[in-house]
Amino acid sequence: MDTKKTIKKFEFFDVTADVGFRAYGQDLNNAFANAAQAMFEVIETFNLHAEVWGEKFNPATHEIRDEVKAVTFHLMEIIKEENRCSLQVIVDT
């Protein structure tokens, strides 16, 4: 029987108006790799399938909204333990 404990790669948590996630790994490199997977899922979360109509986009008269702008330092955590690392990140949308 394998007694190794499976480590969850990442999980999302609620943040008002933004997206937060925690990524886990056996070491810091693995935790960052899992954070990259979570970021890909964040981008996928904001996909929209719809029928639309209107005028051609003109940056002089139209405003761009609700795009992922950056990873913030707000509530950011990097925790390194002997056999585990975790990262907590909030994505500013």
Protein Blocks (a to p, Z undefined) as FASTA:
>chain_A
ZZbdcddfbdcdddehiacdddddfblklmmmmmmmmmmmmmmmmpccdddedddddfkl
pccehiafbdcfehpacdddfkbccddddddZZ
